[in-house]
Amino acid sequence: MNSVTYDVVVVGGGPAGATAANDLAQAGASVLLLDRAGRVKPCGGAVPPQLLRDFDVPETVLEAKVGSARMVSPTQRTVEMPIKKGFVGMVDRASFDEWLRCRAAESGATRIEGTFETLGPSKDGYIELTYREGAKSTLSRRANMTGIKTIRTRYVIGADGANSKVGKQAIGGADKLASVFAYHEIIKTPTAMTPRARARCDVIYDGSLSPDFYSWVFPHGDTISVGTGTAEQGYGIRGSVTELRTRIGLDEAETIRKEGAPIPLKPLKRWDDGKHVLLAGDAAGVVAPASGEGIFYAMTSGRIAAQVIEEVLQTGNAKTLRLARKRFLRAHGKVFMVLGAMQYFWYSTDKRRERFVTMCADEDVQRLTWESYLNKRLVRHDYFAHIKIFFKDMAHLVGIGAADGRR
């Protein structure tokens, strides 16, 4: 491998990295996709239909289709939010990410299991990159490695998660990425679970389970993801998941696996080093505030990164790398701003969470929420609905809105 050079090395084979590798390979670039084996990110696994359309993902990859969400308040008040047109797809990250990596390989990307180590010096338009070939055994936790390898590449896409080693080595400020920590348990779906429960996502807003985020129960067909997240250091979210499973009667269900990882709160201020390196996915901080949705935005950032790298390969102008962040925020920055403000205010206390769940009972809120989520854009054309929602929000802010949702 020491004599091999690439146009692009993509570090990390999650949705962002695998999408970037696939697009670049299809464009004719020589691509190495470097990914750690056995890595699965804790994730509810929700994907909108727009993702299937944009990235040519067949519905056969989905584990389930969800037709509604149920919002649960701190006082256990529930609000059903049915999807009247469309569905939310559910994927299992272990199989979904692997499907994306296999597709990239089929498109021509070279795929290697290994762990990124260092970025070396830049010379003659190339940068050196070292990695440790092989994988760590998830059973013995002992290294099963064949040694350090060094390769040369024109560009590197760092898609190696919120604790990106690529970002920390190449880009100032990447080590200060603000994150929440998420933890979930994948359990076997009980045979007694009703069809209605199998087709519904539960989103639980309860400060006793998470002081500043939410908890979830998301169906994946034969399995269920039960999890929670928080930015509060030292908060016992494993205990929160145990408590949640007890509350919903799933404490005795078979546990298949447990996973935890940081999830970014907002995009980094810089994604590139102006020379060879560009970040994407969680490494760039592209997870939607409030919802924690990351798969669609990761794949979108991976595609934008690939497009920018294609341009740089043609022109040789590495300053073009900075356009990736600009293009992403031009398309999705307003959504992130709105969701960030919503999380900052409505998730801050249980009293506000209670009012937030109450607002979710409003038909206009539900319609605009689902239209925006399913199609990945803010709904702008229905001005009267937005005005109605604004005044209802103001009523709740000043305490006029009835806590039990009566109007």
N, C-alpha and C positions, 0 to 999 in steps of 0.2 A: 504493500500500500504506500510505501514511502515515495515511490516514483509517480504516483497517480495525482493528477491535478483535476480540479473541478471548477466549473463556473460558479456554482453555489453549493454551500453546505448548509443544510437546514438542521438545526439542533432542536430536537423535540418533535415527536410524532403524534401530538394531539391534533384536534381539529384545525388549529391555525397552521402548524407546521406541515401536516399531511396535505392540506389544501394548497399551500404555497408550493410544496414539492411537486404535487400533481400538475398544477398549472404551468410551472416552469418546465417540467419534463415534456409536457404536451407542446410547449413552445419551442422545443428543440435544444434547451440548455442541458448541459451535463450537471446532474444534481445528485448529491449524496444526502440521504435522509438518515440522520443519526438519532437513535431513540433508545432509552433505557427500557429493557424488558420488564414486565411485571408491574409497570407504573399505571395506576388507575386513579383518576382524580375524583374526589367526592363531588357528586353532581346529581341534582334532581332529574336531569336528563330530558327536560322539556325542549322541544324544537317546534317552531312555527311552520306552517305550510310554505311560507316564503322561502325558507331554507331549502326545502326539497326542490322548489322551482329554480332558485338561483344556482344551486350547486349540483343539480342533476342527481339527486339522491332518491332512489326508488322507495316507495312505501314499504316494500318488503324488508327494509332494514329496520323499520320501527318495531318495537316490542309491543306497543299498544297505542290506541288512539283515545284521547280524553275528550269528553264532550261537555265538561263543566268543571268549575272550581268551587270549593266551599271555603269561605273565609270564616275563621274561628277567632272570636274576641277573647280578651282576658277573663271575662265572666262566662265564657263558653257559649255566648250568643253565636249563632251560625247564620251565614248569609250565602245562599246558593247563587252562583253566577253561571247560568247555562250559556253555552256557545250556540247561538241560533243558526249561524252559518259557518261551517268549517269545523276544525278540530285542532287540538294540540297533540303533536306526535311525541311519543316517549321512546327514548333510546337508552340502552345500557352502555355506559361508556367503555366497558371492557371490550365488547363486541363491535360497537360503533367505531371507536378509534381504530381498531384493527382493520375494519373494513376500509376506512379511509387510507390507511397505510398501504394496504394491499393494492388499492386502486392506483396510488402514486407509483408503486413498483411496476404495475402493469403498464403504466404510461411511460416508463423508462427510467424512473429514478432508481439509483442504487441504494439499497436499504441495508443498514448495518445496525446490529444491537451493540450498544456501548454507551459509555458515560463520558460526556465532554469534560475535558480537564483545563486546557489553557488556550489562549490566543497568543500567538507568537509575533515576531517582527514582520513588518510589511516590506516587501522588496519586489521591484519590477512589476508592480500592479497586482501582486498576490500577497496573501497573508497566510501565515502558518497556523495550523490548528492541531492540537493534540487531543486524543481521546483514549480511553481505556477500553479495549475491545472485550466483549463478553457481557455477562449479566450477573447481578448478585442474586444468589439463591434466596427466595422468599421463605424457604423452610429453615435452612440452617443459618441464614443471615451472614454466611461467609462468602468472601469474594471468590468468584469463579472466573478469573480474568486471565487473559493470555498476554497482557502487557500493554505498554504505551505505544500508540501509533501516531505518526506525524504525517499530515497531508497539507497540500497547498490549495488554496481556493481564491477566486477573485472576490467573492462576497459571502457573507454569513448572515443567515436569518436566525435570530435567537427566538425560538418559540418554546423555551424550556421552563415556562411557568412563572409564578409570582416571585419565586426566589431565584430568578434567572442568574445562573453563573456567567452566561454570556454578557448580559446587561451589566452586571456588577464589574466585570473586567473592562468593558469597552465604553460605557456611557455614564457620565457623571450624573448622580442623582438617582440612578436605578436602584441603589441600595436603600433608598428612602421611600419605596413604594408602600403607600398606606393600604392595609388589608384587613379583612375580617378572617377569622379562622372558621372553617366549615368542617363538620364531621357528620358522617352518616353511616348507617348500617343497612346492608342489603339483606333482606330476609325473604324467606320463601312465602309465597302467597298462600294463605290458608284455603283449603278447599271449600270451607263454609262461607267465605267472603261473598257477599252478594254481587251480582253483575253491576249494579249501580255504583257500589263502592269501587269496583275494579275500573270503572270508567270516569273517575273523579279525582282531581287533585285537591288535597286538603292543605291550606296555608294557615298556620296557627300564629297569631300575634299575641304573645303572652310573655310578660317580663320575667316570670318565674322560670321560663325555659330559655329565653334569650333576652338580655336587657336592652338590646339595640338593633336587633334584626328580627328574623322570623324563623319558625320551624316548619317542617313539611312532612307530608306523607304522600308520596307520588307512586302510582302503580306502574309497573313495567311488565305487565302480563303475568308471567310465572313468578315474578319477584316484586318486591316493594322497596323503595328507598325511603327510609325514615331518618331525618336529619335535622340539624340546626346550625346556626352560625352566630358569631359575635366578634366585635372588635375589642372587647374588654379582656385585657390580659389576665390569665389565671382563672377565668370563669370555667366552671366544670361542665362543659357541653356534653361530655360523654355521659355524665349523670343525667343531664337534661334529656338525652335521647332514651336512656333507660326509663326515666319517668314518663316520657311521652308514650313509649311502647306499652307501659303499664296502663296508662289512661285509656288508650284505644283498644286494649285487649289483645295486643300482639307481643306481649312479653314472653309467651311460651313458643312463639313461632321460631322455626329454625333459622339461625343466622348463617348466612353464606359468606359474607366478608365484611370487614370494617375498614373505613378509609377516612383520612383527615388531611387537609391541606389549606394554605392561605388562599383567599380570593380577593383580588384587588378592589379598592373602593373607587378609584378614578384613574383616568389615563395619565401616564407619565408626561412630563413637560417636554421630554425629548426622546425620540425613538431611534436615533441613528448617531453614528460617530463622525459622519461626513467623509468617511473613507471606505470602509469595508462592511460595516455591521449595521443591521436593521432589526428591530424587535417587532414581534407580532404576538397576538393573543394575550394571555395573562401576563406575559413578560412586559408587554406594553401597557397593561392596565385596562384592557378593554372588556370589562364586565359591567353590565348595566347596574347602576345604583338602585336601591329599593327592591328590585326583583331578583338581583343576583344572576340574571341571565347572561351566560357567557358563550354558549356554543355558536349561535348565529354570529355574534360579533367577533368571535375568534376566527371563524372561517372567512368572514368578510375582511378582517384585517390581514389574514394570510393571503387572500386573493389580491388585495391592494399592494401588499409587500411584493408579491410575485410580479405584478404589473410594473411597479417602479423599478425592480431589479432588471426586468427585461429592457426597460428604457435605458438604464445605466449601462447594461452590457452593450447596447448599440452605440451609445454616445461616448462612453468612458467618463462621463461627468458625474462624479460621486456626490456632488452637492444635490443632485436630484433626489437622493435618499430622503431628504427632509420632507418631500412631498407626500410621503405615505401618511404621516400623521395629519397633515392638512386635509388630505382627501377624505380620510376617515371621519374627522370631526366635522367637515363640511356636510357629510351625509348624515351623521348620527349625533353630532354634538348637542343639538337642541334637545333631543330625547334624553341624553345623559344629564343635561342641566336640569330639566324638569324632574326627572326621577331622583336626582341628587337632593334637590330642594324638598321633595316629598319625603324622602327617607330621613333627612335631617329634622324635619318638623314632626311628622306623624309617628315616627318610631321612638320618639324620645321618652314618652311616659305611657303607662297603661291607660290612663284617662284618654290620651289622644288616640291610642290604638283602638280603644272602644268606639270612639267617634268615627275613626277611619273605617272600621268594619261596618258601622251603621251607614255611612255614605255609600258603601259598595252595594247596598240594596237598591239604590236608585237606578232605574232603567237606562237613563241617559249615560250615567257613569259606566254601566256595564257595556252598553253598545259601543261607546267610544273607546273603552279599554280594549275590548276584543278586536275592534277594527284596527286599532293601532298596533296591537301585538301580533295579530295574524299576518298583517301586511307590512310590518316593520317600518311604520311611518306615523307621524303625528297626524291625526285627522283634522284638517283645516276647514273643510267646506261647511260643516254644520255649526254656524256661528251661534244660533239660538240655543242649541244644546250646551255649548260652552258657557254662554252667559248664565243659563239656568244653574249649571254646576257651580259657577263662580259664586253666585249668591247663596247657594246651599252650603258651600264651603265656608263662607263668611259667617253664616248662621251657626255652624258647628264651632268655628273658632271663638265666637263670643259666648258660646254656651246656650244658644237659643234652640239648636237642633235637639230633638228628643232623643235621649240615649237609647231608647228601645226602637228607634226608627220610625215612630208614628209621625205622620205629616198632616 
